[in-house]
Amino acid sequence: MRFISELKIGDHVSGIYLCKSKSSAVTKTGKPYDSMVLQDKTGAIDGKIWDVGSAGIAEFEPLDYVDIVADVVDFNGPQLNVKRVRVCSEGEYDPKDYLPVSERDNDEMYKELLGLIGGISNVHLKALLEEFFVNDEEFIKKFRFSSAAKSVHHCFVGGLLEHTLSVAGLCKMYAKKYTFLKGDLLITAALLHDVGKVREFSAFPENDYTDEGNLLGHIVMGAEMVSEKAKFVEGFPKSLENELKHCILAHHGKLEFGSPKKPALAEAVALNYADDLDAKMETFKEILFSTAETGWLGYNKLFETNLRATKAEE
């Protein structure tokens, strides 16, 4: 098969891909057509079926693996003009080829996370982290293989774990530089700031918002999960629990960015900047890796500016 990252405008494609989503619509002239998003482990691409109902187009549903014949056309970037579709049977494909996966080894990342927990001195915070990442096998499995987002950044298997470690690493650096910060509180908040995402998003290959995620969001759910686990830690100070939950509730920084509270603690400020920095750097990296362009890359909504790849040193 040819991976999506290798496709170029003008290519003729024949291969198996995962149908991430599918919808039906009509043109301005009333002609029906189907839109879809196809993905493999290297990325995703939009596709269109203009000849709905023709002999070569079989019925299929989102999350089906489909064998397609298509042309890569230019429509604000590469898009597939799909000519034929066939639903595949198990054994015709390896799911590992179709799910985006972290470049880092998952076992190594989990060991790194356990190492960070081992470095926590506060007995209550350490015990709380162990309730999540050592004692709760169901949570651990979901956390290790979850995405950190539906789109934008770290939207791959292991993305939540990778993002969490990056944020914790930045926070560790902040605590070393700004010695008035409570390091144990800050590192604990970094490790727990996105735990609500195991409930906000469904598992791969769907990786979409759950009902609970749409209604509550990962920030509120994360604070609730901390309260749930703190009950299992004998003598957990209420004031410390409130400070930790505040860091989680404020980690998006602003009300308009989804935080129920704005940062009122120095540790919450540090966590907000660490989370924002890692998300933006990962987003920029993914933009750079998704294109062969070396100059200006166009306007990006997240950064609110026209982006450019850094020129190589001469």
C-alpha positions as protocol buffer text, in pm:
chain_id: "A"
residue {
  index: 1
  type: MET
  ca { x: 0 y: 0 z: 0 }
}
residue {
  index: 2
  type: ARG
  ca { x: 99 y: 364 z: -40 }
}
residue {
  index: 3
  type: PHE
  ca { x: 80 y: 564 z: 278 }
}
residue {
  index: 4
  type: ILE
  ca { x: -117 y: 888 z: 276 }
}
residue {
  index: 5
  type: SER
  ca { x: 191 y: 1095 z: 355 }
}
residue {
  index: 6
  type: GLU
  ca { x: 340 y: 978 z: 21 }
}
residue {
  index: 7
  type: LEU
  ca { x: 44 y: 1081 z: -195 }
}
residue {
  index: 8
  type: LYS
  ca { x: 86 y: 1370 z: -435 }
}
residue {
  index: 9
  type: ILE
  ca { x: -155 y: 1558 z: -659 }
}
residue {
  index: 10
  type: GLY
  ca { x: -186 y: 1372 z: -989 }
}
residue {
  index: 11
  type: ASP
  ca { x: -124 y: 1026 z: -840 }
}
residue {
  index: 12
  type: HIS
  ca { x: -348 y: 727 z: -913 }
}
residue {
  index: 13
  type: VAL
  ca { x: -418 y: 533 z: -593 }
}
residue {
  index: 14
  type: SER
  ca { x: -526 y: 174 z: -534 }
}
residue {
  index: 15
  type: GLY
  ca { x: -516 y: 40 z: -179 }
}
residue {
  index: 16
  type: ILE
  ca { x: -679 y: -19 z: 158 }
}
residue {
  index: 17
  type: TYR
  ca { x: -749 y: 264 z: 404 }
}
residue {
  index: 18
  type: LEU
  ca { x: -951 y: 316 z: 719 }
}
residue {
  index: 19
  type: CYS
  ca { x: -1266 y: 525 z: 670 }
}
residue {
  index: 20
  type: LYS
  ca { x: -1254 y: 763 z: 965 }
}
residue {
  index: 21
  type: SER
  ca { x: -1581 y: 941 z: 879 }
}
residue {
  index: 22
  type: LYS
  ca { x: -1843 y: 957 z: 606 }
}
residue {
  index: 23
  type: SER
  ca { x: -2130 y: 1193 z: 522 }
}
residue {
  index: 24
  type: SER
  ca { x: -2372 y: 1243 z: 233 }
}
residue {
  index: 25
  type: ALA
  ca { x: -2474 y: 1571 z: 68 }
}
residue {
  index: 26
  type: VAL
  ca { x: -2596 y: 1715 z: -263 }
}
residue {
  index: 27
  type: THR
  ca { x: -2438 y: 1959 z: -505 }
}
residue {
  index: 28
  type: LYS
  ca { x: -2596 y: 2291 z: -598 }
}
residue {
  index: 29
  type: THR
  ca { x: -2753 y: 2114 z: -895 }
}
residue {
  index: 30
  type: GLY
  ca { x: -2908 y: 1847 z: -670 }
}
residue {
  index: 31
  type: LYS
  ca { x: -2665 y: 1565 z: -750 }
}
residue {
  index: 32
  type: PRO
  ca { x: -2587 y: 1342 z: -447 }
}
residue {
  index: 33
  type: TYR
  ca { x: -2228 y: 1278 z: -340 }
}
residue {
  index: 34
  type: ASP
  ca { x: -2043 y: 1130 z: -42 }
}
residue {
  index: 35
  type: SER
  ca { x: -1763 y: 1290 z: 157 }
}
residue {
  index: 36
  type: MET
  ca { x: -1520 y: 1086 z: 364 }
}
residue {
  index: 37
  type: VAL
  ca { x: -1198 y: 1107 z: 557 }
}
residue {
  index: 38
  type: LEU
  ca { x: -956 y: 820 z: 500 }
}
residue {
  index: 39
  type: GLN
  ca { x: -661 y: 758 z: 729 }
}
residue {
  index: 40
  type: ASP
  ca { x: -358 y: 543 z: 789 }
}
residue {
  index: 41
  type: LYS
  ca { x: -80 y: 570 z: 1047 }
}
residue {
  index: 42
  type: THR
  ca { x: 85 y: 856 z: 854 }
}
residue {
  index: 43
  type: GLY
  ca { x: -214 y: 1089 z: 836 }
}
residue {
  index: 44
  type: ALA
  ca { x: -557 y: 1152 z: 688 }
}
residue {
  index: 45
  type: ILE
  ca { x: -699 y: 1280 z: 360 }
}
residue {
  index: 46
  type: ASP
  ca { x: -1040 y: 1400 z: 244 }
}
residue {
  index: 47
  type: GLY
  ca { x: -1217 y: 1207 z: -29 }
}
residue {
  index: 48
  type: LYS
  ca { x: -1525 y: 1251 z: -247 }
}
residue {
  index: 49
  type: ILE
  ca { x: -1746 y: 1001 z: -430 }
}
residue {
  index: 50
  type: TRP
  ca { x: -1923 y: 1184 z: -710 }
}
residue {
  index: 51
  type: ASP
  ca { x: -2080 y: 877 z: -875 }
}
residue {
  index: 52
  type: VAL
  ca { x: -2285 y: 754 z: -580 }
}
residue {
  index: 53
  type: GLY
  ca { x: -2473 y: 436 z: -664 }
}
residue {
  index: 54
  type: SER
  ca { x: -2252 y: 330 z: -954 }
}
residue {
  index: 55
  type: ALA
  ca { x: -2158 y: -36 z: -990 }
}
residue {
  index: 56
  type: GLY
  ca { x: -1807 y: 11 z: -850 }
}
residue {
  index: 57
  type: ILE
  ca { x: -1918 y: 181 z: -529 }
}
residue {
  index: 58
  type: ALA
  ca { x: -2013 y: -65 z: -253 }
}
residue {
  index: 59
  type: GLU
  ca { x: -2201 y: 37 z: 61 }
}
residue {
  index: 60
  type: PHE
  ca { x: -1970 y: 111 z: 354 }
}
residue {
  index: 61
  type: GLU
  ca { x: -1978 y: 278 z: 694 }
}
residue {
  index: 62
  type: PRO
  ca { x: -1744 y: 489 z: 908 }
}
residue {
  index: 63
  type: LEU
  ca { x: -1467 y: 277 z: 1068 }
}
residue {
  index: 64
  type: ASP
  ca { x: -1481 y: 24 z: 785 }
}
residue {
  index: 65
  type: TYR
  ca { x: -1156 y: -67 z: 615 }
}
residue {
  index: 66
  type: VAL
  ca { x: -1210 y: 0 z: 245 }
}
residue {
  index: 67
  type: ASP
  ca { x: -1019 y: -92 z: -68 }
}
residue {
  index: 68
  type: ILE
  ca { x: -1038 y: 209 z: -301 }
}
residue {
  index: 69
  type: VAL
  ca { x: -936 y: 321 z: -647 }
}
residue {
  index: 70
  type: ALA
  ca { x: -898 y: 698 z: -669 }
}
residue {
  index: 71
  type: ASP
  ca { x: -717 y: 993 z: -822 }
}
residue {
  index: 72
  type: VAL
  ca { x: -541 y: 1255 z: -609 }
}
residue {
  index: 73
  type: VAL
  ca { x: -674 y: 1595 z: -715 }
}
residue {
  index: 74
  type: ASP
  ca { x: -609 y: 1948 z: -595 }
}
residue {
  index: 75
  type: PHE
  ca { x: -886 y: 2107 z: -388 }
}
residue {
  index: 76
  type: ASN
  ca { x: -721 y: 2342 z: -137 }
}
residue {
  index: 77
  type: GLY
  ca { x: -461 y: 2069 z: -110 }
}
residue {
  index: 78
  type: PRO
  ca { x: -467 y: 1698 z: -197 }
}
residue {
  index: 79
  type: GLN
  ca { x: -809 y: 1532 z: -210 }
}
residue {
  index: 80
  type: LEU
  ca { x: -917 y: 1189 z: -335 }
}
residue {
  index: 81
  type: ASN
  ca { x: -1164 y: 1155 z: -622 }
}
residue {
  index: 82
  type: VAL
  ca { x: -1282 y: 803 z: -542 }
}
residue {
  index: 83
  type: LYS
  ca { x: -1388 y: 585 z: -835 }
}
residue {
  index: 84
  type: ARG
  ca { x: -1429 y: 245 z: -668 }
}
residue {
  index: 85
  type: VAL
  ca { x: -1489 y: 124 z: -310 }
}
residue {
  index: 86
  type: ARG
  ca { x: -1496 y: -225 z: -162 }
}
residue {
  index: 87
  type: VAL
  ca { x: -1534 y: -315 z: 206 }
}
residue {
  index: 88
  type: CYS
  ca { x: -1246 y: -533 z: 325 }
}
residue {
  index: 89
  type: SER
  ca { x: -1263 y: -844 z: 543 }
}
residue {
  index: 90
  type: GLU
  ca { x: -1046 y: -917 z: 846 }
}
residue {
  index: 91
  type: GLY
  ca { x: -712 y: -1056 z: 740 }
}
residue {
  index: 92
  type: GLU
  ca { x: -680 y: -825 z: 440 }
}
residue {
  index: 93
  type: TYR
  ca { x: -521 y: -550 z: 649 }
}
residue {
  index: 94
  type: ASP
  ca { x: -306 y: -494 z: 958 }
}
residue {
  index: 95
  type: PRO
  ca { x: -473 y: -239 z: 1191 }
}
residue {
  index: 96
  type: LYS
  ca { x: -127 y: -119 z: 1300 }
}
residue {
  index: 97
  type: ASP
  ca { x: -82 y: 35 z: 954 }
}
residue {
  index: 98
  type: TYR
  ca { x: -389 y: 254 z: 996 }
}
residue {
  index: 99
  type: LEU
  ca { x: -364 y: 405 z: 1342 }
}
residue {
  index: 100
  type: PRO
  ca { x: -134 y: 702 z: 1397 }
}
residue {
  index: 101
  type: VAL
  ca { x: 116 y: 607 z: 1668 }
}
residue {
  index: 102
  type: SER
  ca { x: 364 y: 805 z: 1877 }
}
residue {
  index: 103
  type: GLU
  ca { x: 721 y: 797 z: 1752 }
}
residue {
  index: 104
  type: ARG
  ca { x: 828 y: 716 z: 2107 }
}
residue {
  index: 105
  type: ASP
  ca { x: 814 y: 365 z: 2254 }
}
residue {
  index: 106
  type: ASN
  ca { x: 509 y: 335 z: 2480 }
}
residue {
  index: 107
  type: ASP
  ca { x: 677 y: 113 z: 2738 }
}
residue {
  index: 108
  type: GLU
  ca { x: 969 y: 354 z: 2769 }
}
residue {
  index: 109
  type: MET
  ca { x: 733 y: 648 z: 2813 }
}
residue {
  index: 110
  type: TYR
  ca { x: 542 y: 464 z: 3086 }
}
residue {
  index: 111
  type: LYS
  ca { x: 869 y: 388 z: 3267 }
}
residue {
  index: 112
  type: GLU
  ca { x: 958 y: 757 z: 3245 }
}
residue {
  index: 113
  type: LEU
  ca { x: 623 y: 849 z: 3398 }
}
residue {
  index: 114
  type: LEU
  ca { x: 676 y: 602 z: 3685 }
}
residue {
  index: 115
  type: GLY
  ca { x: 1020 y: 757 z: 3738 }
}
residue {
  index: 116
  type: LEU
  ca { x: 862 y: 1101 z: 3777 }
}
residue {
  index: 117
  type: ILE
  ca { x: 620 y: 960 z: 4034 }
}
residue {
  index: 118
  type: GLY
  ca { x: 912 y: 804 z: 4220 }
}
residue {
  index: 119
  type: GLY
  ca { x: 1069 y: 1149 z: 4249 }
}
residue {
  index: 120
  type: ILE
  ca { x: 770 y: 1300 z: 4433 }
}
residue {
  index: 121
  type: SER
  ca { x: 849 y: 1358 z: 4801 }
}
residue {
  index: 122
  type: ASN
  ca { x: 503 y: 1454 z: 4928 }
}
residue {
  index: 123
  type: VAL
  ca { x: 351 y: 1128 z: 5054 }
}
residue {
  index: 124
  type: HIS
  ca { x: -7 y: 1229 z: 4974 }
}
residue {
  index: 125
  type: LEU
  ca { x: 64 y: 1343 z: 4619 }
}
residue {
  index: 126
  type: LYS
  ca { x: 278 y: 1037 z: 4550 }
}
residue {
  index: 127
  type: ALA
  ca { x: 6 y: 805 z: 4681 }
}
residue {
  index: 128
  type: LEU
  ca { x: -253 y: 985 z: 4466 }
}
residue {
  index: 129
  type: LEU
  ca { x: -42 y: 943 z: 4154 }
}
residue {
  index: 130
  type: GLU
  ca { x: 3 y: 575 z: 4233 }
}
residue {
  index: 131
  type: GLU
  ca { x: -375 y: 536 z: 4262 }
}
residue {
  index: 132
  type: PHE
  ca { x: -397 y: 652 z: 3900 }
}
residue {
  index: 133
  type: PHE
  ca { x: -84 y: 516 z: 3735 }
}
residue {
  index: 134
  type: VAL
  ca { x: 6 y: 205 z: 3939 }
}
residue {
  index: 135
  type: ASN
  ca { x: -309 y: 63 z: 4098 }
}
residue {
  index: 136
  type: ASP
  ca { x: -581 y: 130 z: 3838 }
}
residue {
  index: 137
  type: GLU
  ca { x: -509 y: -111 z: 3551 }
}
residue {
  index: 138
  type: GLU
  ca { x: -812 y: -6 z: 3345 }
}
residue {
  index: 139
  type: PHE
  ca { x: -717 y: 362 z: 3368 }
}
residue {
  index: 140
  type: ILE
  ca { x: -351 y: 288 z: 3288 }
}
residue {
  index: 141
  type: LYS
  ca { x: -443 y: 101 z: 2970 }
}
residue {
  index: 142
  type: LYS
  ca { x: -670 y: 380 z: 2850 }
}
residue {
  index: 143
  type: PHE
  ca { x: -421 y: 653 z: 2942 }
}
residue {
  index: 144
  type: ARG
  ca { x: -124 y: 486 z: 2769 }
}
residue {
  index: 145
  type: PHE
  ca { x: -305 y: 438 z: 2440 }
}
residue {
  index: 146
  type: SER
  ca { x: -528 y: 748 z: 2428 }
}
residue {
  index: 147
  type: SER
  ca { x: -494 y: 1051 z: 2206 }
}
residue {
  index: 148
  type: ALA
  ca { x: -439 y: 1395 z: 2355 }
}
residue {
  index: 149
  type: ALA
  ca { x: -689 y: 1548 z: 2112 }
}
residue {
  index: 150
  type: LYS
  ca { x: -933 y: 1472 z: 1833 }
}
residue {
  index: 151
  type: SER
  ca { x: -723 y: 1693 z: 1607 }
}
residue {
  index: 152
  type: VAL
  ca { x: -462 y: 1973 z: 1624 }
}
residue {
  index: 153
  type: HIS
  ca { x: -190 y: 1810 z: 1840 }
}
residue {
  index: 154
  type: HIS
  ca { x: -85 y: 1467 z: 1969 }
}
residue {
  index: 155
  type: CYS
  ca { x: -386 y: 1303 z: 1800 }
}
residue {
  index: 156
  type: PHE
  ca { x: -228 y: 958 z: 1783 }
}
residue {
  index: 157
  type: VAL
  ca { x: -203 y: 641 z: 1991 }
}
residue {
  index: 158
  type: GLY
  ca { x: 15 y: 727 z: 2290 }
}
residue {
  index: 159
  type: GLY
  ca { x: -35 y: 1098 z: 2230 }
}
residue {
  index: 160
  type: LEU
  ca { x: -181 y: 1163 z: 2574 }
}
residue {
  index: 161
  type: LEU
  ca { x: 113 y: 993 z: 2746 }
}
residue {
  index: 162
  type: GLU
  ca { x: 368 y: 1173 z: 2527 }
}
residue {
  index: 163
  type: HIS
  ca { x: 206 y: 1513 z: 2582 }
}
residue {
  index: 164
  type: THR
  ca { x: 182 y: 1456 z: 2958 }
}
residue {
  index: 165
  type: LEU
  ca { x: 551 y: 1371 z: 2982 }
}
residue {
  index: 166
  type: SER
  ca { x: 646 y: 1677 z: 2777 }
}
residue {
  index: 167
  type: VAL
  ca { x: 439 y: 1906 z: 2999 }
}
residue {
  index: 168
  type: ALA
  ca { x: 582 y: 1745 z: 3313 }
}
residue {
  index: 169
  type: GLY
  ca { x: 934 y: 1789 z: 3177 }
}
residue {
  index: 170
  type: LEU
  ca { x: 876 y: 2160 z: 3116 }
}
residue {
  index: 171
  type: CYS
  ca { x: 726 y: 2197 z: 3463 }
}
residue {
  index: 172
  type: LYS
  ca { x: 1027 y: 2024 z: 3616 }
}
residue {
  index: 173
  type: MET
  ca { x: 1248 y: 2278 z: 3441 }
}
residue {
  index: 174
  type: TYR
  ca { x: 1029 y: 2565 z: 3561 }
}
residue {
  index: 175
  type: ALA
  ca { x: 1050 y: 2440 z: 3922 }
}
residue {
  index: 176
  type: LYS
  ca { x: 1427 y: 2428 z: 3900 }
}
residue {
  index: 177
  type: LYS
  ca { x: 1445 y: 2782 z: 3759 }
}
residue {
  index: 178
  type: TYR
  ca { x: 1177 y: 2939 z: 3982 }
}
residue {
  index: 179
  type: THR
  ca { x: 1257 y: 2785 z: 4318 }
}
residue {
  index: 180
  type: PHE
  ca { x: 954 y: 2937 z: 4496 }
}
residue {
  index: 181
  type: LEU
  ca { x: 729 y: 2699 z: 4303 }
}
residue {
  index: 182
  type: LYS
  ca { x: 609 y: 2392 z: 4492 }
}
residue {
  index: 183
  type: GLY
  ca { x: 771 y: 2132 z: 4271 }
}
residue {
  index: 184
  type: ASP
  ca { x: 576 y: 1830 z: 4394 }
}
residue {
  index: 185
  type: LEU
  ca { x: 245 y: 2008 z: 4342 }
}
residue {
  index: 186
  type: LEU
  ca { x: 346 y: 2133 z: 3997 }
}
residue {
  index: 187
  type: ILE
  ca { x: 475 y: 1796 z: 3871 }
}
residue {
  index: 188
  type: THR
  ca { x: 168 y: 1617 z: 4010 }
}
residue {
  index: 189
  type: ALA
  ca { x: -61 y: 1869 z: 3840 }
}
residue {
  index: 190
  type: ALA
  ca { x: 130 y: 1820 z: 3514 }
}
residue {
  index: 191
  type: LEU
  ca { x: 89 y: 1442 z: 3530 }
}
residue {
  index: 192
  type: LEU
  ca { x: -282 y: 1471 z: 3609 }
}
residue {
  index: 193
  type: HIS
  ca { x: -384 y: 1778 z: 3408 }
}
residue {
  index: 194
  type: ASP
  ca { x: -531 y: 1579 z: 3116 }
}
residue {
  index: 195
  type: VAL
  ca { x: -647 y: 1257 z: 3286 }
}
residue {
  index: 196
  type: GLY
  ca { x: -1005 y: 1353 z: 3199 }
}
residue {
  index: 197
  type: LYS
  ca { x: -926 y: 1287 z: 2834 }
}
residue {
  index: 198
  type: VAL
  ca { x: -955 y: 911 z: 2889 }
}
residue {
  index: 199
  type: ARG
  ca { x: -1327 y: 984 z: 2936 }
}
residue {
  index: 200
  type: GLU
  ca { x: -1354 y: 1273 z: 2692 }
}
residue {
  index: 201
  type: PHE
  ca { x: -1244 y: 1070 z: 2387 }
}
residue {
  index: 202
  type: SER
  ca { x: -1343 y: 727 z: 2266 }
}
residue {
  index: 203
  type: ALA
  ca { x: -1073 y: 472 z: 2187 }
}
residue {
  index: 204
  type: PHE
  ca { x: -904 y: 443 z: 1848 }
}
residue {
  index: 205
  type: PRO
  ca { x: -985 y: 407 z: 1567 }
}
residue {
  index: 206
  type: GLU
  ca { x: -1288 y: 625 z: 1646 }
}
residue {
  index: 207
  type: ASN
  ca { x: -1109 y: 881 z: 1867 }
}
residue {
  index: 208
  type: ASP
  ca { x: -1411 y: 1109 z: 1890 }
}
residue {
  index: 209
  type: TYR
  ca { x: -1587 y: 1299 z: 2167 }
}
residue {
  index: 210
  type: THR
  ca { x: -1799 y: 1087 z: 2399 }
}
residue {
  index: 211
  type: ASP
  ca { x: -2136 y: 1209 z: 2531 }
}
residue {
  index: 212
  type: GLU
  ca { x: -1966 y: 1273 z: 2865 }
}
residue {
  index: 213
  type: GLY
  ca { x: -1685 y: 1456 z: 2692 }
}
residue {
  index: 214
  type: ASN
  ca { x: -1923 y: 1683 z: 2502 }
}
residue {
  index: 215
  type: LEU
  ca { x: -2132 y: 1759 z: 2810 }
}
residue {
  index: 216
  type: LEU
  ca { x: -1855 y: 1810 z: 3067 }
}
residue {
  index: 217
  type: GLY
  ca { x: -1514 y: 1826 z: 2900 }
}
residue {
  index: 218
  type: HIS
  ca { x: -1184 y: 1684 z: 3019 }
}
residue {
  index: 219
  type: ILE
  ca { x: -1100 y: 1971 z: 3256 }
}
residue {
  index: 220
  type: VAL
  ca { x: -1406 y: 1926 z: 3476 }
}
residue {
  index: 221
  type: MET
  ca { x: -1388 y: 1548 z: 3453 }
}
residue {
  index: 222
  type: GLY
  ca { x: -1019 y: 1554 z: 3546 }
}
residue {
  index: 223
  type: ALA
  ca { x: -1090 y: 1751 z: 3862 }
}
residue {
  index: 224
  type: GLU
  ca { x: -1370 y: 1507 z: 3947 }
}
residue {
  index: 225
  type: MET
  ca { x: -1135 y: 1212 z: 3898 }
}
residue {
  index: 226
  type: VAL
  ca { x: -882 y: 1366 z: 4137 }
}
residue {
  index: 227
  type: SER
  ca { x: -1156 y: 1396 z: 4400 }
}
residue {
  index: 228
  type: GLU
  ca { x: -1254 y: 1034 z: 4342 }
}
residue {
  index: 229
  type: LYS
  ca { x: -899 y: 905 z: 4383 }
}
residue {
  index: 230
  type: ALA
  ca { x: -810 y: 1134 z: 4676 }
}
residue {
  index: 231
  type: LYS
  ca { x: -1070 y: 949 z: 4884 }
}
residue {
  index: 232
  type: PHE
  ca { x: -847 y: 639 z: 4869 }
}
residue {
  index: 233
  type: VAL
  ca { x: -548 y: 826 z: 5012 }
}
residue {
  index: 234
  type: GLU
  ca { x: -572 y: 835 z: 5390 }
}
residue {
  index: 235
  type: GLY
  ca { x: -543 y: 1183 z: 5537 }
}
residue {
  index: 236
  type: PHE
  ca { x: -518 y: 1365 z: 5203 }
}
residue {
  index: 237
  type: PRO
  ca { x: -526 y: 1736 z: 5304 }
}
residue {
  index: 238
  type: LYS
  ca { x: -831 y: 1917 z: 5167 }
}
residue {
  index: 239
  type: SER
  ca { x: -631 y: 2233 z: 5103 }
}
residue {
  index: 240
  type: LEU
  ca { x: -377 y: 2040 z: 4895 }
}
residue {
  index: 241
  type: GLU
  ca { x: -658 y: 1870 z: 4702 }
}
residue {
  index: 242
  type: ASN
  ca { x: -812 y: 2210 z: 4625 }
}
residue {
  index: 243
  type: GLU
  ca { x: -479 y: 2352 z: 4506 }
}
residue {
  index: 244
  type: LEU
  ca { x: -424 y: 2052 z: 4280 }
}
residue {
  index: 245
  type: LYS
  ca { x: -774 y: 2069 z: 4138 }
}
residue {
  index: 246
  type: HIS
  ca { x: -735 y: 2443 z: 4082 }
}
residue {
  index: 247
  type: CYS
  ca { x: -425 y: 2377 z: 3869 }
}
residue {
  index: 248
  type: ILE
  ca { x: -628 y: 2132 z: 3659 }
}
residue {
  index: 249
  type: LEU
  ca { x: -930 y: 2361 z: 3632 }
}
residue {
  index: 250
  type: ALA
  ca { x: -713 y: 2655 z: 3527 }
}
residue {
  index: 251
  type: HIS
  ca { x: -464 y: 2484 z: 3296 }
}
residue {
  index: 252
  type: HIS
  ca { x: -612 y: 2633 z: 2976 }
}
residue {
  index: 253
  type: GLY
  ca { x: -546 y: 2976 z: 3121 }
}
residue {
  index: 254
  type: LYS
  ca { x: -855 y: 3168 z: 3013 }
}
residue {
  index: 255
  type: LEU
  ca { x: -1229 y: 3124 z: 3041 }
}
residue {
  index: 256
  type: GLU
  ca { x: -1269 y: 3155 z: 2665 }
}
residue {
  index: 257
  type: PHE
  ca { x: -1023 y: 2866 z: 2620 }
}
residue {
  index: 258
  type: GLY
  ca { x: -1238 y: 2635 z: 2831 }
}
residue {
  index: 259
  type: SER
  ca { x: -1091 y: 2681 z: 3178 }
}
residue {
  index: 260
  type: PRO
  ca { x: -1359 y: 2717 z: 3449 }
}
residue {
  index: 261
  type: LYS
  ca { x: -1105 y: 2920 z: 3650 }
}
residue {
  index: 262
  type: LYS
  ca { x: -819 y: 3153 z: 3561 }
}
residue {
  index: 263
  type: PRO
  ca { x: -484 y: 3066 z: 3724 }
}
residue {
  index: 264
  type: ALA
  ca { x: -460 y: 3201 z: 4080 }
}
residue {
  index: 265
  type: LEU
  ca { x: -159 y: 2996 z: 4193 }
}
residue {
  index: 266
  type: ALA
  ca { x: 196 y: 3029 z: 4061 }
}
residue {
  index: 267
  type: GLU
  ca { x: 192 y: 2655 z: 3992 }
}
residue {
  index: 268
  type: ALA
  ca { x: -126 y: 2694 z: 3788 }
}
residue {
  index: 269
  type: VAL
  ca { x: 38 y: 2969 z: 3580 }
}
residue {
  index: 270
  type: ALA
  ca { x: 342 y: 2751 z: 3515 }
}
residue {
  index: 271
  type: LEU
  ca { x: 124 y: 2454 z: 3418 }
}
residue {
  index: 272
  type: ASN
  ca { x: -80 y: 2669 z: 3179 }
}
residue {
  index: 273
  type: TYR
  ca { x: 230 y: 2791 z: 2995 }
}
residue {
  index: 274
  type: ALA
  ca { x: 385 y: 2442 z: 2983 }
}
residue {
  index: 275
  type: ASP
  ca { x: 66 y: 2291 z: 2842 }
}
residue {
  index: 276
  type: ASP
  ca { x: 24 y: 2567 z: 2585 }
}
residue {
  index: 277
  type: LEU
  ca { x: 389 y: 2555 z: 2478 }
}
residue {
  index: 278
  type: ASP
  ca { x: 394 y: 2181 z: 2423 }
}
residue {
  index: 279
  type: ALA
  ca { x: 66 y: 2184 z: 2232 }
}
residue {
  index: 280
  type: LYS
  ca { x: 186 y: 2463 z: 2003 }
}
residue {
  index: 281
  type: MET
  ca { x: 529 y: 2312 z: 1941 }
}
residue {
  index: 282
  type: GLU
  ca { x: 377 y: 1974 z: 1855 }
}
residue {
  index: 283
  type: THR
  ca { x: 126 y: 2144 z: 1625 }
}
residue {
  index: 284
  type: PHE
  ca { x: 403 y: 2335 z: 1446 }
}
residue {
  index: 285
  type: LYS
  ca { x: 608 y: 2016 z: 1416 }
}
residue {
  index: 286
  type: GLU
  ca { x: 316 y: 1830 z: 1261 }
}
residue {
  index: 287
  type: ILE
  ca { x: 260 y: 2116 z: 1015 }
}
residue {
  index: 288
  type: LEU
  ca { x: 625 y: 2108 z: 910 }
}
residue {
  index: 289
  type: PHE
  ca { x: 633 y: 1728 z: 877 }
}
residue {
  index: 290
  type: SER
  ca { x: 314 y: 1722 z: 670 }
}
residue {
  index: 291
  type: THR
  ca { x: 455 y: 1929 z: 385 }
}
residue {
  index: 292
  type: ALA
  ca { x: 763 y: 1938 z: 166 }
}
residue {
  index: 293
  type: GLU
  ca { x: 736 y: 2318 z: 139 }
}
residue {
  index: 294
  type: THR
  ca { x: 1032 y: 2516 z: 271 }
}
residue {
  index: 295
  type: GLY
  ca { x: 898 y: 2871 z: 245 }
}
residue {
  index: 296
  type: TRP
  ca { x: 576 y: 3031 z: 360 }
}
residue {
  index: 297
  type: LEU
  ca { x: 317 y: 2772 z: 461 }
}
residue {
  index: 298
  type: GLY
  ca { x: 2 y: 2984 z: 467 }
}
residue {
  index: 299
  type: TYR
  ca { x: -228 y: 3117 z: 736 }
}
residue {
  index: 300
  type: ASN
  ca { x: -286 y: 2900 z: 1042 }
}
residue {
  index: 301
  type: LYS
  ca { x: -594 y: 2955 z: 1258 }
}
residue {
  index: 302
  type: LEU
  ca { x: -432 y: 2834 z: 1582 }
}
residue {
  index: 303
  type: PHE
  ca { x: -134 y: 3068 z: 1553 }
}
residue {
  index: 304
  type: GLU
  ca { x: -340 y: 3344 z: 1388 }
}
residue {
  index: 305
  type: THR
  ca { x: -64 y: 3423 z: 1142 }
}
residue {
  index: 306
  type: ASN
  ca { x: 104 y: 3313 z: 820 }
}
residue {
  index: 307
  type: LEU
  ca { x: 364 y: 3048 z: 909 }
}
residue {
  index: 308
  type: ARG
  ca { x: 701 y: 2987 z: 751 }
}
residue {
  index: 309
  type: ALA
  ca { x: 947 y: 2701 z: 775 }
}
residue {
  index: 310
  type: THR
  ca { x: 1290 y: 2798 z: 901 }
}
residue {
  index: 311
  type: LYS
  ca { x: 1545 y: 2821 z: 622 }
}
residue {
  index: 312
  type: ALA
  ca { x: 1842 y: 2586 z: 641 }
}
residue {
  index: 313
  type: GLU
  ca { x: 2170 y: 2743 z: 744 }
}
residue {
  index: 314
  type: GLU
  ca { x: 2390 y: 2827 z: 448 }
}
